[in-house]
């Protein structure tokens, strides 16, 4: 008899029907890439194990902007597109104060930092519903497009216009991809100081003859042999073969124009 009330309750409150996100998206060919990525990242199994959930799906054309990123990064991005509550077209347009912060599967995974695991959803004045990261300063980067499928209060699949990427994941960096530190610029070194030149003695005053060369030296061609300096040593022989110091036959000096003997002039 005690089992009768329990059976009655099970009839009044039937268990929620199981859902399969892969089968739901299989009816939408334009979302095949999104569905494949949910399978590759094992998010589809997590979605199927939860109830009261909303999936923000992105078309093949829009998902291509992140499909080439590391699989760990894709998982973080797509888990941000799974809201841990049920929102259909009617409910999402009745947000209190026209703006709310939604908790996502990324936050529940424990891998989110700060506000990265939350979404900012705003009912705009033009009738659009916009989505964006809840991180301070982030923009609303996606708009609600249409409802793709619903199982009331169990799962809702909504299309949004573009992928929502948290700010710290926008560069595509992941935990297994380190960034090279910037190359350090060479440290400038001071130019070596020039050693002072050693002091030199002041040049002695040149003789007056060196400062003012003789006119005969200036006029003589280059390479002309200078005249030998007069020597005090006696010559070994005279020009005519007579002994040195002996008077020559022509010892008498030639007479000048005035009839007197002219003094000998050195050719130099």
C-alpha positions in Angstrom: 0.0 0.0 0.0 2.9 2.4 0.7 3.9 2.2 -3.0 0.7 3.6 -4.3 1.4 7.3 -3.5 4.9 7.0 -5.1 3.3 5.6 -8.3 0.8 8.5 -8.3 3.6 11.0 -7.9 5.5 9.5 -10.8 2.4 9.9 -13.0 1.8 13.5 -12.0 5.5 14.5 -12.3 7.0 12.5 -15.2 10.7 12.4 -15.5 12.1 14.8 -18.1 12.7 13.2 -21.5 16.3 12.7 -22.3 17.8 14.9 -25.0 20.7 14.5 -27.4 22.3 17.6 -28.7 23.9 15.8 -31.6 20.6 14.5 -32.9 19.0 17.9 -32.5 21.7 19.6 -34.5 21.7 16.8 -37.1 18.4 18.3 -38.3 20.2 21.6 -39.0 22.9 21.1 -41.7 24.2 24.6 -41.4 25.4 23.7 -37.8 27.3 20.5 -38.6 30.7 22.1 -37.8 29.4 23.3 -34.4 28.0 19.8 -33.7 31.3 18.1 -34.7 33.3 20.4 -32.4 30.9 19.6 -29.5 31.7 15.9 -30.1 35.4 16.4 -30.4 35.6 18.4 -27.2 33.3 15.9 -25.4 31.0 18.7 -24.5 28.1 17.0 -26.2 28.1 14.2 -23.5 28.2 16.9 -20.8 25.3 18.7 -22.3 23.2 15.5 -22.6 23.8 14.7 -19.0 22.3 18.0 -17.8 18.8 19.3 -17.7 17.5 22.8 -17.8 20.1 24.0 -20.2 20.4 26.4 -23.2 22.9 26.0 -26.1 23.9 29.0 -28.1 24.6 27.5 -31.5 26.7 29.2 -34.2 26.5 28.5 -38.0 29.3 26.9 -40.0 30.3 30.2 -41.5 30.5 31.9 -38.1 32.3 29.1 -36.3 35.1 29.0 -38.8 36.8 31.9 -37.0 37.8 29.6 -34.1 37.7 26.1 -35.7 41.5 26.2 -36.4 42.4 26.9 -32.8 43.8 24.3 -30.4 41.2 21.8 -29.2 41.6 22.9 -25.6 40.9 26.5 -26.5 37.9 25.5 -28.6 36.4 23.6 -25.6 36.7 26.7 -23.4 35.1 28.9 -26.0 32.2 26.5 -26.8 31.5 25.8 -23.1 30.9 29.5 -22.7 28.0 29.0 -25.2 26.1 26.6 -22.8 23.9 28.4 -20.3 23.0 26.5 -17.1 19.3 27.5 -17.3 16.5 27.3 -19.8 15.8 30.3 -22.0 13.5 30.2 -25.0 12.5 33.1 -27.3 9.8 34.4 -24.9 11.9 34.1 -21.7 15.0 35.7 -23.1 13.2 38.8 -24.1 11.9 39.3 -20.5 15.2 39.8 -18.8 14.9 41.8 -15.6 16.2 45.4 -16.0 17.0 44.5 -19.6 20.3 43.0 -18.7 21.5 39.9 -16.8 24.6 37.8 -16.1 24.3 34.2 -17.0 26.3 31.3 -15.6 27.8 28.9 -18.2 29.3 25.5 -18.5 32.7 27.1 -18.7 32.3 28.5 -15.2 31.1 25.1 -13.9 34.1 23.4 -15.3 36.4 25.3 -12.9 38.7 26.4 -15.7 37.4 29.9 -16.0 39.3 32.8 -14.4 37.5 35.8 -13.0 34.4 36.6 -15.0 35.4 34.6 -18.0 32.8 31.9 -17.2 29.8 34.3 -17.3 27.8 35.9 -20.1 26.4 39.4 -20.3 22.9 39.2 -22.0 21.2 42.5 -22.7 17.8 43.3 -24.2 18.6 46.2 -26.5 16.2 49.1 -27.2 16.0 48.2 -30.9 14.4 44.8 -30.0 17.7 42.8 -30.4 19.0 40.6 -27.6 22.8 40.9 -27.5 25.4 38.6 -25.9 29.0 39.1 -24.8 31.6 38.2 -22.2 30.9 39.4 -18.7 34.5 40.5 -18.3 34.5 44.2 -17.5 35.0 46.3 -20.6 34.0 43.6 -23.0 31.7 44.3 -26.0 28.4 42.7 -26.9 29.6 40.7 -29.9 26.7 38.5 -30.8 23.0 38.9 -31.4 20.1 36.4 -30.9 18.9 35.2 -34.4 16.2 32.5 -33.9 15.2 29.4 -32.0 16.4 26.1 -33.5 14.8 23.7 -31.1 13.2 23.5 -27.7 12.1 20.9 -25.2 10.4 23.2 -22.6 12.3 23.6 -19.4 14.7 20.9 -20.4 16.8 22.1 -23.3 16.7 25.1 -25.7 18.9 25.6 -28.7 19.2 29.2 -29.9 21.1 30.5 -32.8 23.4 33.5 -32.3 25.2 35.6 -35.0 28.8 35.0 -34.0 31.2 33.3 -31.6 31.7 34.8 -28.2 35.4 34.7 -27.1 36.6 35.7 -23.7 39.2 38.5 -23.8 42.1 36.3 -22.6 41.4 33.7 -25.2 41.0 36.0 -28.2 44.6 35.5 -29.3 44.1 31.7 -29.4 46.7 31.1 -26.7 46.1 27.9 -24.6 47.8 26.2 -21.7 50.0 24.0 -24.0 51.1 26.8 -26.2 53.7 29.1 -24.5 54.5 32.5 -25.8 58.1 33.4 -26.5 59.3 36.2 -24.4 60.3 39.3 -26.3 63.9 39.5 -27.4 65.9 41.7 -25.1 67.3 44.7 -26.7 71.1 45.1 -26.4 72.3 47.2 -23.6 73.9 50.3 -24.9 77.5 50.7 -23.9 79.3 54.0 -23.5 81.8 54.8 -26.2 85.4 54.4 -24.9 87.0 57.7 -23.9 89.8 58.8 -26.1 93.1 58.9 -24.3 94.7 62.3 -24.2 97.6 62.7 -26.6 101.0 62.8 -24.9 102.5 66.2 -24.5 105.0 67.1 -27.2 107.9 69.5 -26.9 107.5 72.8 -28.6 109.4 72.8 -31.8 112.6 74.7 -31.7 112.8 77.9 -33.7 113.9 77.0 -37.3 117.0 78.9 -38.6 116.3 81.9 -40.7 117.7 80.2 -43.8 115.2 77.4 -43.5 112.3 79.7 -43.0 113.3 81.7 -46.0 114.9 79.5 -48.7 117.5 81.1 -51.0 116.3 82.2 -54.3 118.9 80.1 -56.0 117.5 77.0 -54.2 113.9 77.8 -55.2 115.0 78.2 -58.8 117.1 75.0 -59.0 115.3 72.0 -60.5 114.4 69.0 -58.3 117.1 66.3 -58.0 120.1 68.7 -58.6 123.0 67.7 -56.5 123.9 70.2 -53.8 127.4 71.6 -53.9 129.8 70.0 -51.5 130.8 71.9 -48.5 134.3 73.3 -48.6 136.7 71.1 -46.9 139.8 72.1 -44.8 141.6 68.9 -45.9 144.2 69.4 -48.6 143.5 67.9 -52.0 145.6 65.0 -53.0 146.6 66.6 -56.3 146.0 69.6 -58.4 144.0 69.7 -61.5 147.2 69.6 -63.7 148.7 66.9 -61.7 150.9 69.0 -59.5 151.2 68.3 -55.9 148.6 69.8 -53.6 149.5 73.3 -52.4 152.0 73.7 -55.4 151.4 76.8 -57.4 149.8 76.1 -60.7 151.0 77.5 -64.0 147.7 79.2 -64.2 147.7 80.3 -60.6 147.2 83.8 -61.5 143.6 84.7 -61.3 142.0 86.0 -64.5 141.8 89.6 -64.9 138.5 91.3 -64.7 137.1 94.0 -66.9 138.8 96.6 -64.8 142.2 94.9 -65.4 142.4 93.5 -61.8 142.3 90.0 -60.7 138.8 88.8 -59.9 137.9 86.9 -56.8 136.9 83.3 -57.2 133.1 82.7 -56.9 131.7 79.4 -55.9 129.3 78.0 -58.5 126.9 77.3 -55.6 
